[in-house]
Amino acid sequence: MEKNNLTSQFLMTICSTLLLQFFLLYQNVIAASNFGISYKMDAYNISFNITTFIFSFFAVSVTTILVPALIKDNNSKGVNTFITVFGVLVLFVVLLIVVGGNKVTHIFGQNTLVSTLLIILSCGYLFRAFTGIFIAIFQVNHSFVLPKMVQAGSAMVVVLFLIIKEDQSIIYYSIVISFGFFMEFILQVVFLKIKKIKYSYKITFDLKNNEFKNMVINFFPLFFSTALFQVTILINIFIATKLGTGSVSLLTYSTQLYGMVNSLLVVNLLAIMFPKLVRLISNNKKESKKTLEKYIILLITIMIYILTEFIIHGRDMIAILFERGLFDTNVTNSVYNLSLLYFILLPIGAVRDLFYRYFYGDNDTKTPFRNSILISIINIFLSIILSVYFGIFGIVLGTVLSGTLSMFLIYLRFRKKYNVQLNVKGIIIELLKLLFAMVIVGLLMKQLLMLELENLLLIPISTIIFFLTLYLLKGKVFSIRI
């Protein structure tokens, strides 16, 4: 029953996330149509990436730390103290941005516009950071669908506001985006009450509490690990600003496409896998490692399938979604080529993040942090060097190469710490089956496309061919349950 429930929740979460991604994509379509790759869009993307850099690791870190703590004790003083201190810290950061944001943004140029947009978006991201707390509470209570539904509802309202006003400025666009974050926060509070989820929060400052101290010890390596990742993104944006007008927007559009797929599948899968891993790590580590191996196969199967579809149909998808107004065919081709490099990272990044979750579930945030420090330095170095020779493509290539190295290094750390070797041979065999299925799909689709059939209408056919080939090869993924 539990397996069926988790599977159904995953499918419902995927549907909810698809709805969310549709509205987020429509927001991007509106922005692309109105602002193209102009200096205004560059200013928005710079501000958006700075705020994402500052606040996203707050939300991600607090969720990851709270899940194990809430499973252990739902209403402890340590948990309440941690949430209180977290809230104070986030409010303090917003205040710093409002007061001194203009002293940072001059590095990127367009000082006045970037500073204004930065303040607007920071006020919205304040509420986005707090939703990380609610997501942890929902996940511990096996409620994975509702947070996504709330996000989708908020995004829908944002789209409605953007459609209503036709002649909109970039400032109006930013205000509406921030309002969506605020609405998401309010709705999550409301649904916590409606669902009658048992959690009683009280403002607490028991700073000497041992559980609070342990949470803080685990929080900061995770916090800085996520921050380092965002630093590399921010540096990549900074490098892109030196490569000509529109480079930031090209990089951002490509990153958003990769991020949408990552959010749709990887984030949802890991959200469901993580609480189960935490419980298994606490009660049966041997079983947890077997489950980890199954999860690896499941992740690489889904990600390589997505990569296959994007190689064949990605250009047409981007054209349908974005190609209008100032977003012309040349921009479509550039975004497709950049995104293709990013999509190669999908299976690699998914497996790496799964290993990270295993360490987090074992209350070890230091090992992933050490890995992140090294990889961030390598990523920055590669992006700078490769951008000299390959321009904006060099930035993405640096990210892909460092991401691949990150996955291998965290696996070596996993094997060293737990003195266990996963069935790497079995995983490689499954990977070869997937690559063979990818080649078969590519060859058959090439023949079908020569008949001048509509590209996107062939997606169901390519899907059937991929999984039928994998089934004939006796892929293990068909026996795996979440």
N, C-alpha and C positions, 0 to 999 in steps of 0.2 A: 504493500500500500504506500509506504514512504517513497519507494523508488518511482512508482507511478505518479505520485503527487509531485515529486521534484521534476519529473519529466514534463508533466502538464504545465507546471509553473514556468519551466524554462521556455516551452513553446509559447505560452501566454506572454512571457516577458519579451520574447523575440517580437511578437506581434505588437506589443506596446512600444518597444524600441523602434520598430519600423515606422510606426505612426509618429513617434517623436522625431526620428531622423527625417521623415518626410517634411515636417514643419520646419525643422532646422535647415534643411536643404532649400526649402522655399524662401526662407530668410536670406540665404546666400544668393539665391537666384535674383531676388529683389535688389540686393546690394550690387551684384554683378551687372544687372541691367541698368541701374541708376548711376553707378560710380565706376564700373569697369575696372581698369588698373591705373586709375588716376592718382594724383598725390593725396586726394581726400581719402581714397580707399587705403592707400599706404598708411596714412595717419591713423585711420581706424584700426587697421591690422596691427600696427605697432602698439597702440594703446591696449588693444584686446590681448595681444601676446604678453605684454607686461603684466596686466591684471591676472591673466591666466597663470603666468609664472609665479606671481605672489600668492594667489589664493587657492589654486588647484591642489597644491600639496597639503594645504590645511585640511581640505575636505577628504582627500584620499587617505592621508595619514591618520586622521581621527577615526575614520571608519575602520581601518585595518587594526588599530590598537583597541578600539572599543569592543569589537566582535568577541575576541577571546575573553576579555574582562567581563562582558555581560553574560557570556555562557557560564562563566564561573560563579558570578554573583551579580544579580540584576540590579540591586538597589543599595550597593555599598557606599560608604562615605568616600572611599577612594575614587570610585567612578564619578560621583557627584562633584568632588573636588576637581577632578581632571576636567570635566565639562565646564565648570565655572572658570577655571584658570584659562582654558582654551578660549572661551568667549571674551574674556578680558584682553587676551593677546590679540585676537582678531580685530576687536574694536580699536586697539592702540595702533595697529598697522594701518587701518583705514584713516585714522586721524593723521598719521605721519604723511600719508599720500596726499591728503587734502591740503596740508600745510606746506609740504616741501616737494611735491611731485614735479614741479617745473624745474627743479635743480637737477633732476635725472634725465628728463626727456630731451634736453637740448643736445644730448649725445646723438640722438637720432634725427635731429633737424626738425623743422616745422614745429617749433617749440610751443607756440600759443595753442594751435589746434590740438596737438598731441596731449598737452597738459589738460585742456578742457575735457577731452574725451576720456582721459585717464581717470579724472575725478568722477565723472558720470558713471563709468563702468565699475569703478572700485566700490561705489555705493551699492551697486547691484550685486557685485561679487561678495560683499559682506554677508548677504543672506544665503548665497550659494555655499559659502564655507560652513554655515550652520546646518545645512541640509545633510552634511556628512554624518552628523550625530544621529539624525532621524533615520537615515539609511541603515546604520548599524543596528538600531533598535528594531527596525522592520525585518532585517535579515535574520537576526537571532530568533525572531518569532516566526520564521519561515514564511515571511510575506515579501516576496521578491517582485511581484507584479505591480502592486500599488504605487511604489515610488516612481516607477516608469510611467504609469498612467498619469500621475500628478505632473510629471515633467512634460508629457505630451500635451496635457490640457493647457498648461502655462504657455508652451510654445505655440499652440493654436491661437491663443488670445493675442500673442505678439504678432503673428502673421496677420490677423484681422486688423490690428491697429496700423500695420504697415500698408495694407491694401487700401484702407479707408483714405489715407492721405497720399495722394498721387505725387505731388511735387514736394518731396521731402528733402530735408538737409541731412547731412551726416550726423549732426548733433541730435536731431529728432530720432534718427535711426538708433543711436546709442542709448537715448533715454528709454525708448521702447524695449530694447534688449534688457536693460537693467530692471525695468518694471516687471519683466517676465520672471527674473530671478526672485524678486520680492514676492510675487504671486505664488511661485513654487513653494517658498518658505511657509507662507500663510496656509496653503492647502495641506501641506504635510502636518502642520500642527493640528489642523482641524480633523484630519483623518486618523491621527493618533488617538484623538478623543472618541471619534465615531467607532473605530475598530475595538475600542476598550482594551488596548494593549497595556499589559501590566508593567508600567514603569513609573516610578514616582521620583521626579527630580526636585531637589531642594538646593538652593544656593549654599554651597559649603566651601569653607577655606581651611580644611584640615590638612595643612601642608606637611605635617609630620607623619601622616598615615602611610604605612609601609606599602600598601597596594598602590596608592597614588605615586609614590616614589618609583616603584617598579614600572608603572605605566609611563612615567616621564622618561625613565632610562631607556625604555623601548621606543618611545615616541620620537626623540630627537634624532637617532640614527635614521629612522624611517623618514622623518621630516626633511633632513638634509639630503638623504638619498633622492627623494622626489624633487627637492629643490635643485640638486645638481643636474637632474634630467631637464628641468625647466631652464636652467642656466644655459645648457647647450642649445636649447631651442632659441632662447633669446639671443645668444651669440650668433647663431645661424641667421636670425633675422637681421642682426647688425651687419653681418657680412653681406647679406643680400642688399642692404641699403647702399652698399658701395658698388653694386653691379648694374646700376641704372634704374630709371623709373619703371615701375611695374614688377620688378624682381621680387619685392616683398609680397605683393599680391599673388604672383604665380606660385611662390613657395607656400603661401598660406592656403590657397585653393587646394593645392596638392595634399598638404598636411591635413586639411579638413576632410577630404575624401578618404584618406587613410584612417583618420580618426573616427569617421562615421562607421566604417566597417568594424574597426576595433571596438567601438562602443556597442555596436549591435550584437556582436558575437563573443569576442574575447572577454570583455568586461562582464557581460551577463553570465557566461559560462563560469568564469572565476568566482563571481559573486555567489553562485549556487554551490560550487565546489568547495569554497573556502571554509564555511561553517562545518561541513562534513569532515574535511581534513583536520580541522582543529579538534573535533571530538575524537577522531581516530588516533591522532598523535597523542592525545592525553590517555587513551584507553588501550590502544593496540597499534604500536608503531610498525610492527611487521605487516599488518593489514594495510596501514596507511601507505606504505611504500608500494604495495601491489596496486592499490588504488591510484597512486601517483602515476605509475606506468600506464595504466589504462587511460587516464586522463590525457597523458602526452599523446597517445595514439589518436584519441578523439579530437584533440585540438589540431594536430597537424593535418588530419584528414579534412576537417572543415575549412581550414585556412588554405590548403593547397587547391581545394575545389574552388574557393573564392578567387584565388590567384588565376586559375585556369579560365574562369568566366571573364575576369577583367581583361586578361590578355586578348581574348577574342572579341568581347563586346564593349570594353571600357570606353573606347573612343566615341562610339555612338551614344553611350550613356551620358558622357560629359556634354556632348553636343546637344542632346535633347534637354538636359537639365539646365545648362548655362548659356548656350550659344544664342545670344540675342543682344541687341543694343551694342554696347562697346565691347562685348565679349565675342570676338570673331573667330574664324576658323584657325588662324595662326595661334591664338591663345588656347583654343581647344587642344591643338596638337602638342603645345608645350606642356599644358597641364597633364595630358595623358601620359606623356613620356616621363615626366617627373613622378607622377602617381605610380606608374608601373614599377619604378625603382623602389618606392615605398612599399608597395604591395608584396614585393619579394621578401620583405621583412616580417610579414604577417605571421607565418608559422614559427619563425625563429623567435620573434618577440613574445608570442603566446606561450611557448615552452619556457622561455626565460622567466616570464612573470609567474608561471605556475611554480617553478622552483623557488622563486622569491616568497610566494604565498606559503610554501611548506616551511620555510625558515620562520616566517612571521607567526605561523600557527604554533611553532615550537618556542615562541617568545624569544627569538633570535633575530633582531633587526640589525645587529652590527655586521654580520657576514655580508648581507646584501649591500650594506652601506659601503663597505670596503671595496666591493666589486664595482659599485657605482662611481666611486671616486676615480678609480683607474680608468674606467670606460669613458667617463666624462672628459677627462684630460685627453685621451686618445681621440675621442670624437671631435673635440675642438681643434686639435692639431690636424687631423685628417681633413676637416672641413675647410680650414684655412689654406692648406697646401693644395688640395684638389680643386678648390674654387679658382685658383690661379690658372690652372690648365683647362678646366672644364666649365668654368662659370658656375651658374646656379645648379647645374647637374652635379658638380663636384661636392656641393654642400650635402645633397641627398645621398650621394654615394658614400661620403664619409660617415653618415648616420647608419647606413646599411652595413658597412664593414665593421664599425664599432659595435653595432647591435649583435652581429653574428659572433664576434669575439666575446661579448658579454655573456651570451648563452653558454658557450663552451666553458668559460671560466667559472660560472656559477655552478655548472654541473660538476666540475672538478672539486670545487669547495664542498658541494653536497656529498660527494663520494668520500672525501677525506674526513668530514665531520662524522658522518653516520656509518662509516666503514661498511658501506654497502655498494654493490654495483648493480645497476639496473640491467635489464635484459636489452643491452644496446644493440646486439645482433638482431634480435627480434624487431626492435623499433626501426632499424635500418632496412630490414626486409619489407616492413610495412611502407616505409618511405619510398622504396624502389617501386612497389606496386602502385603507389599514388603517382609517381612520376611517369610510369608506363601508361597509366590511365590518362594522364594529362597529354601525353604525346598522341595517343589514339584519338582523343577528342580533337586536338589541334589538326591532325591530318584529315579527319572526316569533315570537320567544319570548314576547312579550306576548300574541299570539294563542293560542299553545299553552297558556300558563298559565291562560288564561280557561277552558280545558276541564277545569281542576282536576286536571291531571296532576301527579305527584310532581316537584317542582322539580329535585332533584339527578339524577333519572333522565334529565333532558333535556340533561345536560352533553355526552354524545356527539353529540347532534343539533346543539347550538349550535356544537360544535367543527367538525363537518362543514360546516355552513353558513358559518362564518367562513372556513375555508381554501378551500372551494369558490369562494366569492365572490372571494377574493383570487387564486385560480388563474385564474378567468375574466377578472379584471382584469390578468392577466399580471404578477403580482407577482414582483419580482426575487429574492425570498428563496428560491424553489424552485431556483435555479441556484447558490446559495451553498453551499460546503462549508467545514467548520471546518479 
